[in-house]
Amino acid sequence: MHDLILKNGVIVDGTGAAQFRGDVAVRDGVIVEVGEVSGPARRTLDAEGAVVTPGFVDIHTHYDGQVSWDSVLAPSSINGVTSTAMGNCGVGFAPARVEKHDWLINLLEGVEDIPGTALAEGLTWDWESFPDYLNALAKRRYTMDIGAHIPHAALRAFVMGDAGGDHTAV
């Protein structure tokens, strides 16, 4: 027995093949049949009028702060993204010494126009090193898979202090 069958959807499988109308069966979190599905399911959803696709991967996001307070990670998750990467553009919040918290918030606000007030209120800062940051994220649950690049600006500030942000420093 399937756990879920999506019926009557327009399937775009991501391979470049032409779209087609069909069903998708899922068992134990794995797609087991596509097209003409056999057998019953615990739950059936009518996908009439909907497009059924694999989840999208967003390789460039700035959820670095938002992941510490938001498990939904909208708008990506509500637009079909199932995996995301953050730490792009060299900005992020780990590693982070306490005295650099405001500096990192101001940097992300300046580079990405993300409101510093939201970051200051939302960031939990229950980390210092990058492994601590990953461990803090691992304690939370999210609507999609997340991956993190180590942001070079945060790393330079962590290792070099103020000289890490000074292009004239030798």
N, C-alpha and C positions, 0 to 999 in steps of 0.2 A: 504494500500500500504506500502511495506517495504521501508526503506531508502536505504538499501544496501543488495545485495545478492552476496556472494562469491560462485561461481559455480565450480563444478568439482574438488574440492580439496581432498587431502587425509586428513581425519579428525582424529586427535588424541586428544581425549577429556580430557585427564588427569585423568580419573577414573581407568585406568588399563585395560579397555576394548580394544579389538583388534581394530586397525585402520580400517577405511572404507572410501570409496569414497562417497562424497556427497556434499551438499550445506549448507550454513549457511546464515540465514536471520537476519537482524538487523533492529530494529525500535526504534527510540528515544534513541539510545545508548545502547539498551538491545538486547541480542540474543533472538529471539522469536521462531525460528525453526532451527532444525538441521537434516540433512539427505535429505529427499525428501521435497523440499520447494514448497509451493503453492503461487500463486499470483505474481504480477509484483513488480518492484522496481524502485526507482528514479535513482539508479546507480547499475550496475552489473559489477563485476570483474571476469574474468576467472582465477581461481586458478589452472588450469591444470599444473601438474608438481610441485606444491607447497604443503607443509604440512601446514594445518590450525590447530592451537592449541590455548588454552587459553594463556594469557600473563603469563610470568614467573615472579616470585618474587625473587629478589636478596636481601638476608637478610644481606649481609656483603659487604658494599662498603665504599669508602673514598671520597665521593663527597662533603664532608663538606665545602670545600673551593670553589670547582667548581660550586656549586649551586648559588654562588653569582655573577657569570658572564656567565654561560652557561645554556641555557634553554633546550638544546637537551640531555645533559648528556650521551654523547657517551663515550664508546662503548656500554654500557648496552642497551640503547634505540634502537639501530639499530640491536640488537641481540635478540629482542623479549621480553625484560624485560619491564613490565608495572608498577611495584611497586618496590621500593627499600628502604632500611634502611641504614642510615649512623651513624657515631659516634662510630664506632666499634674500638676495640683495645684500647679504652680509649683515643684516640686522636681526636681532632677536634678544632673548633675555637669559641666555646661559652660555657660558659661565657668567656669574654675576656676584661681585663683591657688594656688600651692603652700601658702601659709599658711592657705588656706580648705578644704583637703581634709577635715580632720577635722570642721570645722564643717558642711560639706555632708553628710558621712556621718551625723553626729548628727541633722541636720535630717530626712533621709529616714527614719532609724530612728524618730524621734519622730512624724513625720506619718503614715508608712505602716507602721510596725511591721516593717520589714525589718531583719534582724539586722545591726548595724553591724560585727560581726566578719567576716561573710561579705563585706560590701562592702570593708572594709579589706584583706582578704586577696586579693580578686579584682580590684579595680579596677586597671587598668594605668596610668592617668593619663598616657597618651602624647599629651596635648593640653593646651592652656591656653585658647585661644579656642574659640568655638562652631564656626567653620569647621575648626579643627584637629580637634575632636571628630568632625565629620562625615567628615573625611578619614581619621581613624583607623578609623572604622566601615567606610568604603568599602574598606579593605584586607582586611576579613574577609568571609567568606561565611556566610550564614544560611539556615535552613530556610524562612524566610518573608521577605516584604518588610517593611522597617521604615521608619518616618518619625519625625522628632523635632521636637517643639516646643522652642523655647528657653525653659527654665524661668525664671520671673521672679525667684525667690529667688536662684538662682545668678547671674543677670545683675545684680541689685541688689548682691550681695556683691562681685562682680567690679568694678563701677563705683564703688560707694560705700563699700566696706570695711565696717567694723562698723556704720556708720550705716545701711547697707542692711537690716539686721535689727533696727533699733531703731525701734519705732513712735512713740517720743517725740521722735526727732530732727527738727529743723526744716530 
